[in-house]
Amino acid sequence: MSGSGLALRNRPVPDLCPNATDLNMKLALVGATGLVGTELLKVLAERQFPLTELLPVASEKSVGQLISFQGQAYPVLSMDAAIAARPDIAIFSAGGSVSKEHAPRFAAVGTTIIDNSSAWRMDPGKKLVVPEINGHLLTADDKIIANPNCSTIQLVLALSELHKRYRVQRIVVSTYQSVTGTGKKAVDQLLQERAGLPVPNPAYPHPIDLNVLPHIDVFEPNGYTREEMKMVNETRKIMGDDSIRLTATCVRVPTIGGHSEAVNVEFAEEFNLAEVRDLLAQTPGVEVVDDPTQNRYPMPIHSHGRDAVLVGRLRRDETQPRTLNLWIVADNLRKGAATNAVQIAELYLKA
């Protein structure tokens, strides 16, 4: 991939595929008992995804446990049982090692996989999709489709229209990421620490309550964490522009329900701040919340349970030309994971 990325298309994402009632849709949900799996069930119901049979899948210890979905109880299945059922679509939210081992097994029986892990994102043969940006690239031949990292999704969605208009050259981003991005174990650690209880099996190497950790995922040889390098590489792939320079510092903070990002972006072309606001307001999936005189700016507490990517604190960087500062917030379990995956499934059905 190279070039300016100006060929990106920003198309509205439909809630349902055409002729949905004519489909016989069997959907497997791998990782159904986790935080993202639970959110996926909510999103599937809210968006009235046209499934006719749900196959919840989890670890062996959860097999037989009942999952409630739209007033019905579904037993959790083993991986082998779900593969034998030959679902049409499988949405994976169970970690990279599970996806690497089992996604090809589902694909071998004709299932299309939408994977929330990092396992396939940088595979040159797999598409990495944010539907509002590059969903038009999906075809009926795609068997494993990658869902981007949560922190990447909200960043690229906010910058997609600005990139087409002014061409992004360099991004400096610092993230403030919720413990929900780590999972239930991390949420339990935060709540136990806050209650003054012992934490026998912590998710983090340090306390998280009343603290911040500049450490998300493992450290790479270059001194950056894997989370930080995900943002670099995934942004370029989704935007279709390998010339974008991006540097990131990713930080875990004691919040529940949303990731925040302080973003400094340098453009190739001069921008007009009023036009920037208009472009953001017109971007599907983005909501501008920017009135400092009334103390209105995006906060995680306002993003919780919502699909919109909230953008505010828009201002010029007064230290160098053609550079914008902005603040981006989104619910990492919704648009950062579950909603984006379901939108991909909707577009795939249309394809």
C-alpha positions, 0 to 999 in steps of 0.5 A, a space after each residue: 500500500 502506498 500513496 495519499 489514500 485519497 481513494 478512500 470512500 466514506 459510505 454510510 453503513 446500513 443497519 440491515 442487509 437487503 432482503 434480510 428476512 430471506 436469509 437462513 443465517 446461522 451465527 457462531 459467537 466465539 468468546 460469548 461469555 467475555 466482556 466483548 462477547 456480552 456486548 456483541 449479544 447486545 449489539 446483535 439484538 439492537 441492530 436486529 441482525 438477521 440471524 436464525 440460529 445463535 451458536 455461543 462458543 466458549 472455553 470447555 469449562 463454560 460448555 453447557 452454560 446458558 446464554 440469554 439472547 432475545 428472550 431465549 436460552 442458548 447452551 454454550 457449545 464447544 469449538 468442535 460442536 460449533 464447527 460441526 454445525 457449519 455456521 454461516 458467520 463466526 465472530 471471534 472475540 477470544 484472543 489471538 491464539 484461539 483465532 489462529 488455531 480455530 478460524 481456519 477450521 471454521 473457514 474450511 467448512 465454509 464459514 466466514 470469520 470476523 476476528 476481533 483479535 490481532 491474529 490476522 490484522 497485518 496479514 497481507 491476504 486479509 482485509 482490515 475493515 472499518 466499514 465507514 472507511 473501507 467497507 466497500 472493499 469486502 467481497 463474498 470471497 473474503 473468508 477471514 476478515 480482521 476487526 481493527 484494534 479499538 484504539 485504532 478504530 476511533 482514531 482512523 474514523 475521526 481522521 478519515 475525512 480530514 485525510 481525504 481533504 488535507 492529507 495526513 502526514 504525521 500523527 502523535 497520539 497519547 491514549 488513555 485506555 479503559 480497563 475494560 480493554 484488558 477484560 473482566 479480570 482487569 475490571 475486577 482488579 480495579 473494583 477490588 482495589 477501590 473497595 480495599 480488598 486483596 487482589 490474589 490474581 491481578 491483571 496488571 503488574 502494578 495497582 490500577 486504582 488511583 494510578 496510570 500504567 504506561 504499559 499496554 500489551 508486551 514491550 517490543 525490542 524497539 521500546 514501544 509496546 505491541 499496542 503502540 505498534 498496532 496503532 502505527 501499522 493498522 492506521 496505515 493499512 486501513 487508510 491505505 497510505 504507508 507514508 503516514 508517520 505515527 508515533 504513540 504512547 498507550 496508557 491504561 487508566 482506571 476508567 470503565 467504559 471508554 478509551 480517550 486519545 489526545 491527538 496531534 495531526 500534521 497535514 500536507 495542506 493548510 486547513 480551515 478550522 471551521 471546515 474541519 468542524 464541518 467535515 467531522 460533523 459530516 463523518 458517519 459515526 462521528 459526533 462533534 462535542 466541542 464547546 469549551 465555554 460550556 465545559 462541553 468536550 468528550 469524556 468516557 462517561 459520555 461514550 459508555 454504551 454508545 456507538 458514536 466516536 466523540 471528537 472535541 477540543 479542536 484547536 490549532 497547534 500554535 508551534 508549527 504550521 498545518 497541525 491540529 490538536 483534537 481529543 477523541 473518545 469512544 466506547 472500546 467495547 462498542 465501536 471499538 469491538 462489538 459494533 464494528 464487527 457486527 457492521 462488518 457482518 452486515 456489509 458482508 451479507 450485502 456483498 
